[in-house]
């Protein structure tokens, strides 16, 4: 199997770590070797959260600059900040709807225009996709389901050795029964948006 390094970044409260765990469990259920970890994170809402999922026999969950095959950005500014981790020829899937980090909320930093973010992403990635994850999450039933929208798009992108059906199976197996239907809808919306 091809070895794949996935760098995931977002803001606390978006479900980035939940998505990391679900993606790792999905890969494990497909019989893949998985290493996963949180690089740096603040569980409080608004803090930056970074995590990794490595498929194919890695020993450490660490990803250095220029090594990520995929950057999965749950928040646009964090996608921009995560670009140094992207390997040459790597791919990016990002949310387009801002959830301003603490520095922006406090007025210490300014938020770049989405056009600037998309131009930068397009300039350094082989493939990239942008989705309105918060909006699609709400359509599925909760803004927090936006993380699963992004995972659905990732699984439908052809970048992984499994598709959305594997993620749907993991959702049924690992999430609380009360959350299953909403998250299956989120996968469906992510897949549809990527195809559309």
C-alpha positions as CSV (number, residue, x, y, z in Angstrom):
1,X,0.0,0.0,0.0
2,X,1.1,3.5,-0.7
3,X,2.1,5.5,2.4
4,X,-0.1,8.6,3.0
5,X,0.4,11.4,5.5
6,X,-2.6,13.5,6.3
7,X,-2.2,16.8,8.2
8,X,-5.5,18.1,9.8
9,X,-5.9,21.6,11.1
10,X,-8.8,23.6,12.5
11,X,-10.1,25.5,15.5
12,X,-11.2,24.1,18.8
13,X,-14.9,23.2,18.9
14,X,-15.1,22.2,15.2
15,X,-14.6,18.5,15.8
16,X,-11.1,18.2,14.3
17,X,-10.0,15.7,16.8
18,X,-13.2,13.7,16.5
19,X,-12.7,13.6,12.7
20,X,-9.1,12.5,13.3
21,X,-10.2,9.6,15.5
22,X,-13.0,8.6,13.1
23,X,-10.7,8.7,10.0
24,X,-8.1,6.6,11.9
25,X,-10.7,4.0,12.9
26,X,-12.1,3.9,9.4
27,X,-8.6,3.1,8.0
28,X,-8.1,0.5,10.8
29,X,-11.4,-1.2,9.9
30,X,-10.1,-1.4,6.3
31,X,-7.1,-3.4,7.5
32,X,-4.6,-0.5,7.0
33,X,-1.6,0.3,9.3
34,X,-2.5,3.6,11.0
35,X,-0.6,6.0,13.2
36,X,-2.4,9.0,14.5
37,X,-1.7,11.8,16.9
38,X,-2.4,15.4,18.0
39,X,0.6,17.6,17.2
40,X,-0.4,20.7,19.1
41,X,-3.8,21.4,20.3
42,X,-5.9,23.5,22.6
43,X,-9.2,21.8,23.3
44,X,-10.8,25.1,24.3
45,X,-13.0,26.7,21.7
46,X,-11.1,29.0,19.5
47,X,-7.7,27.5,20.0
48,X,-5.8,26.0,17.0
49,X,-6.0,22.2,16.8
50,X,-3.6,20.2,14.6
51,X,-3.5,16.4,14.2
52,X,-2.2,13.8,11.9
53,X,-3.3,10.5,10.4
54,X,-0.6,8.4,8.7
55,X,-1.5,5.4,6.7
56,X,0.8,2.6,5.5
57,X,3.3,1.7,8.2
58,X,4.7,4.8,9.7
59,X,6.4,4.6,13.1
60,X,5.7,8.2,14.4
61,X,2.7,10.5,14.0
62,X,5.0,13.5,13.4
63,X,4.7,15.3,10.1
64,X,7.4,17.9,9.3
65,X,7.1,20.8,6.8
66,X,6.9,19.6,3.2
67,X,5.8,16.0,4.2
68,X,2.0,16.0,4.2
69,X,0.4,14.3,1.1
70,X,-3.0,15.8,2.2
71,X,-3.8,18.9,4.2
72,X,-7.4,18.8,5.5
73,X,-8.4,22.3,6.7
74,X,-11.4,22.6,8.9
75,X,-11.0,26.4,9.0
76,X,-9.7,28.5,6.0
77,X,-7.1,30.5,7.9
78,X,-5.8,27.4,9.5
79,X,-5.6,25.8,6.0
80,X,-3.4,28.7,5.0
81,X,-1.2,28.3,8.0
82,X,-0.9,24.6,7.4
83,X,0.4,24.9,3.8
84,X,4.1,24.7,4.9
85,X,3.3,21.1,5.8
86,X,2.1,20.2,2.3
87,X,4.5,18.1,0.2
88,X,5.2,18.9,-3.4
89,X,2.4,17.4,-5.4
90,X,0.1,17.2,-2.4
91,X,-3.6,17.9,-2.2
92,X,-5.7,20.2,-0.1
93,X,-9.4,20.0,0.9
94,X,-10.6,23.0,2.9
95,X,-13.6,24.5,4.5
96,X,-14.4,28.0,3.0
97,X,-16.3,29.4,6.0
98,X,-14.3,31.2,8.6
99,X,-14.4,30.6,12.3
100,X,-11.9,33.3,13.3
101,X,-9.2,32.2,15.7
102,X,-8.6,33.9,19.0
103,X,-6.0,36.3,17.5
104,X,-8.5,37.6,14.9
105,X,-11.4,37.7,17.4
106,X,-9.2,39.8,19.8
107,X,-8.2,42.2,17.0
108,X,-4.6,41.2,17.2
109,X,-4.6,39.7,13.7
110,X,-6.6,40.3,10.5
111,X,-8.4,37.7,8.6
112,X,-7.2,37.3,4.9
113,X,-9.7,37.4,2.1
114,X,-10.9,34.0,1.0
115,X,-9.6,34.8,-2.5
116,X,-6.1,35.1,-1.1
117,X,-6.4,31.8,0.7
118,X,-7.7,30.0,-2.4
119,X,-5.0,31.5,-4.6
120,X,-2.3,30.4,-2.2
121,X,-3.7,26.9,-1.9
122,X,-4.0,26.6,-5.7
123,X,-0.5,27.8,-6.1
124,X,1.1,25.1,-4.0
125,X,-1.1,22.1,-4.4
126,X,-1.6,19.5,-7.2
127,X,-5.3,19.2,-6.4
128,X,-7.5,21.3,-4.2
129,X,-11.2,21.4,-3.3
130,X,-13.1,24.0,-1.2
131,X,-16.4,23.3,0.5
132,X,-18.8,25.4,2.7
133,X,-18.6,22.9,5.6
134,X,-20.5,24.9,8.2
135,X,-23.4,25.4,5.8
136,X,-23.5,21.8,4.7
137,X,-23.1,20.7,8.4
138,X,-26.2,22.7,9.3
139,X,-28.1,21.2,6.3
140,X,-27.2,17.8,7.7
141,X,-28.5,18.8,11.2
142,X,-25.7,20.5,13.1
143,X,-22.9,22.9,12.4
144,X,-20.5,20.4,14.1
145,X,-21.3,17.9,11.3
146,X,-19.1,20.1,9.0
147,X,-16.2,18.0,10.1
148,X,-17.8,14.9,8.7
149,X,-18.7,16.8,5.5
150,X,-15.0,17.4,5.0
151,X,-14.2,13.7,5.7
152,X,-16.9,12.6,3.2
153,X,-15.2,14.8,0.6
154,X,-11.8,13.4,1.4
155,X,-13.0,9.8,1.1
156,X,-14.7,10.6,-2.2
157,X,-11.6,12.4,-3.6
158,X,-9.8,9.2,-4.7
159,X,-6.8,10.2,-2.5
160,X,-7.3,7.4,0.0
161,X,-7.4,3.6,-0.5
162,X,-11.0,3.5,0.6
163,X,-14.2,5.4,-0.3
164,X,-17.1,7.0,1.5
165,X,-18.8,3.7,2.2
166,X,-16.0,2.8,4.6
167,X,-16.5,6.1,6.5
168,X,-20.3,5.4,6.6
169,X,-19.6,2.0,8.1
170,X,-17.3,3.6,10.8
171,X,-20.0,6.2,11.6
172,X,-22.5,3.4,12.2
173,X,-20.0,1.5,14.3
174,X,-18.4,4.2,16.4
175,X,-20.7,7.1,16.8
176,X,-23.6,7.4,19.3
177,X,-26.8,6.1,17.7
178,X,-28.4,9.5,18.0
179,X,-25.7,11.0,15.8
180,X,-25.6,8.4,13.1
181,X,-28.2,9.7,10.6
182,X,-27.0,13.3,10.8
183,X,-23.4,12.3,10.1
184,X,-24.4,9.9,7.3
185,X,-26.2,12.9,5.7
186,X,-23.0,15.0,6.2
187,X,-21.0,12.4,4.4
188,X,-23.5,12.4,1.6
189,X,-23.4,16.2,1.3
190,X,-19.6,16.2,1.3
191,X,-19.5,13.6,-1.5
192,X,-22.1,15.4,-3.5
193,X,-20.3,18.8,-3.2
194,X,-17.0,17.3,-4.3
195,X,-18.7,15.7,-7.3
196,X,-20.6,18.9,-8.1
